[in-house]
Amino acid sequence: MKAVILDGYTTNPGDLSWDWLGALCDYEVYDRTPKELTLERCKGCEIVITNKTLLPRDILENLPELKYIGLLSTGYNVVDIDYCADKNIPVCNIPSYSTGAVAQLTFAFILEHCSRVALHSQAVMNGEWSACKDFCFQKAPLTELEGKTLGIIGYGKIGKTVARIAEAFGMNVCVYTSHPAGEGVSFVSLDELITQSDFITVHTPLTPATENLVNSEFLSKMKKTAFLVNTSRGPVIDEKALADALNNGQIAGAGLDVLRSEPPEANNPLFNCKNCYITPHIAWAGFETRERLMSVFKSNLEAFLAGKPQNVVWKR
């Protein structure tokens, strides 16, 4: 079979290997594929691999040889799933490979806000400690996590992992989810979570119900001392509303690994906000995490070639 990888660079910038594919199929790897070249590069391929390159219906309808779509991601909104289901084309994703890594970055944001490591380190490097009359100094208020309340929106594997870490820090945890289930967890309404939480972290998929979930009304109900984290999907947040809330001191800060448009426009309203930390969608990008992704991708492809596709995202 012939295969093409449309956007392999973010998964494998050179520290992993695609060589194992040669034993399974003839393949070609592109670091990136612009929209206008997608159809050309997919033509004649039975297997198409994508991370973020779009595969809409008008592309898929022109690929009569297509038998399998492999995703280098958990999300599958880049593919017309309904079309693939109608044509019985398996679309297989990579579930649960980045759970620990996303939880880790969630707390990297929270700990940065509480301990201000980067701020104080830079002050030391700039000579402020050397010039200080006292044995220590503070550039910003420092905060303990113990006894604080963490509100978790979404309670899948990532949300559960975040809850366990929070409990290890001695935090109180409350959860808002559409499917509350489990022992030892305080499930609350969304309003209760917003008003009670010192920290709020979002771990929900992007759906019509969650788009712009964090809007001006949501932000107006948060404590002025509260900190917001989003490592889920950018459109969950109304970015203009968040920018206003940060600049007006309506909330204390935010940590974001995702934005509505990726890469973002240079004039994104969040870029010059107070107490806003933004990373470029890297929660999933650690070496071990990508290594795990590659392993599941290989397993998915082998299962398909054996006639038993796994991790198929559409259901009949």
Order of alpha helices (4+ residues) and beta strands (2+ residues): beta-beta-alpha-beta-alpha-beta-alpha-beta-alpha-alpha-beta-alpha-beta-beta-alpha-beta-alpha-beta-alpha-beta-beta-alpha
